Amino acid sequence: MTVSINAAFDSGNVRVVAIEGDRVDLEIERDHQSDFYQWFHFRVAGARGRTLTLRMLNSGGSAYPFGWPGYRTRASTDRETWVMADTRYVDGVLEWRWTFDTELAWFAYFAPFPMDRHDALVARTAASPGVTHRELGRSLDGQAIDYLRLGTGARQVWLYGRQHPGEPMAEWWMEGALAWLTSDAAAPLLTAATVHVVPNMNPDGTRRGHLRTNAAGVNLNREWHAPTAERSPEVLCVRDAMDETGVHFAIDVHGDEAIPANFIAGYEGIPSWNADHGAKFYAFGDRLAAHTPDFQVGRGYEKASAGRANLSMSTNQLAERFGAVSVTLEMPFKDHDPNPDPVHGWSPERSRRLGIACLEVLAGMIDTI
């Protein structure tokens, strides 16, 4: 049977270079109107009973090639359970082998969270008691920017993710967070706070199979200082809604290519930085590390020096604009090495659990923010 490679589906991305015997040579497509690429997602048919070597030839020129060493490709035969394939990165080529004992197998940079699953998440949550749904605006491709509101408290909490569409762990986190928010466990938090949730800031990039940009090739997390309807309507409509409510606490959920751990990044370096403001950010991280083995505070990004924060990024913009305790949460494409899983690595289920853990910690400190 002839081997067939297909990525013509929601969040798919790959280009076939050659299929020679049991070797499949591939390349990752660039984001539209952009040089960014790293996200891949495709299926293989017609290989049952064979062991293929799959090679991503242009990995060395990707957006973050320093993320490939130690990385392992995710594989699934049912699109529900994703395991890590033995993978190596040599001379700019990402390569893995897979023995096919099924008719179909899917491979991806991380377990995908495509738009059909997003729509199901929004529909399920919107049908829950006490939830208000709004369409804040439309993307450049005309997709809805979905927003969900829960709670009646005075503190304004914003949770938003997937500014970078090729970081689907962010929406797996949202799935866990929204399940917890619609349970009885959330009652104390929802009494103290009103929680505003945008599960996917970049539906166009998600559907197109982009790594980092929207339909115009724009990195949304560099638009928060001056979003426009022409370049970044996704940010514009969300920031306008934030201006209406104010923001006391925010989590912007992401994935990191290189660091094998969960960590948070803050807003050191904003013009209005002060120790009292920063102490609340650090307290959240310390409490989260004490609450779950799937979080730590020893590894992360270098802090910005005084006055050098990039205000085009949402975390810095919200901290400066509103005085918010503004958190960028990063989850790994590799694994959380302090608490590893040798089969699944960092996974959808662990992302969901971390979403719950973050809100449990927030509930315990909301009165101090």
C-alpha positions, 0 to 999 in steps of 0.5 A, a space after each residue: 500500500 502507498 504511504 499517504 501524508 495529509 495535513 489538509 485539516 483544521 490546525 494541520 501543517 506539513 509539506 511532503 518533500 519525498 517518500 522513498 521506501 520507508 523514509 519520509 522527508 517533510 518540511 514545516 510550512 511557514 505562517 502566512 506572511 511571516 517567517 515563523 514556523 515550528 508547529 506541525 500536525 499531520 496524519 499518515 495512512 497506508 503504512 500498517 505493518 511498516 516502520 517509517 523514519 520521518 524527517 523534518 528537513 527544515 527544522 534547523 531554520 525554524 523559529 526556535 531551533 534551540 528547542 529541538 534538542 531533548 524534544 520528542 514528537 507527539 504521536 496518536 492513533 486515535 487523536 485522543 491519547 498522545 505519546 512521545 515518539 523516540 526523536 533525535 535532532 541532528 544537523 538541523 533535521 528532526 527525525 523520529 521512527 514509528 512502527 505502524 500497527 494501525 491504519 492511521 497515525 497522527 503526529 504533532 508538535 504537541 497534542 492539538 486543540 483544534 477549532 472544533 474542540 474549541 467550539 465544543 468547549 465554548 458551547 459546553 461552558 456557555 450552557 452552564 449555570 451562571 455563565 454569560 457568553 459574548 462574541 467580543 469581535 471577529 478575527 481577520 478571517 471572520 471567526 468569533 473571539 469568544 468570551 465567557 464571564 462567571 462570578 459576581 465579585 468586585 475583583 476583576 480576573 482575566 484569563 486568556 490564552 493562545 495568542 500564539 496558536 501553535 501553543 495548544 497546551 494553553 487551551 488544554 489549560 483553559 479546558 481544565 480551568 473552565 471545568 473547575 470554574 463551572 463546578 461547586 469548588 469555584 464558589 468562593 472565588 466567584 463570590 470574591 471575583 468576576 472571572 473573564 475568560 478568552 480561551 483562544 485569542 487567535 482562532 485564525 492561526 489555530 485553524 491555519 496551522 500557524 505557530 505564532 501569528 494571525 491571518 496577517 502574519 502578526 504576532 498578537 503578543 506584540 500588539 497590546 500597546 497599539 492594536 488596530 482593526 487592520 492588523 490585530 482586531 483580536 487584541 483590540 476587542 479584548 483590550 477594549 473589553 478589559 478597559 470596560 471592566 478593569 483588571 486586578 489579576 490576569 493570566 496569559 497562557 503560553 507554551 515554551 519551546 526550550 525550557 523543560 518546566 512550567 514557570 511564570 514570567 512577570 512585569 519587572 521593568 515596567 515604568 510603575 514597578 514597585 516592590 509591593 506590586 511585584 510581591 503579589 506576583 511572586 507570592 502567586 508563584 511561590 504558592 503555586 509551587 507549594 500547591 502542585 509538583 507540576 510547577 516550580 520557580 527556579 527556572 524561567 526567563 531573565 527579568 527585564 531591568 528597570 524601565 526596559 519592559 516591552 509594553 507591546 506584550 500583554 503582561 507588561 501592558 496590563 500591569 502598567 495600564 491597570 496596576 494588575 498582577 499580570 502573569 505569563 504562564 509558560 508550559 513546556 513542549 518537552 516535559 516538566 522535568 521536576 516531575 516527569 512523565 516518560 510516556 506522555 511528557 507534558 500532556 493535555 491532562 497535565 495542562 488541564 490539572 495545572 489550570 485547576 491548580 492555578 485557580 485553586 491558588 488564586 482562590 486562596 489569595 484573591 482577597 490580597 490582590 
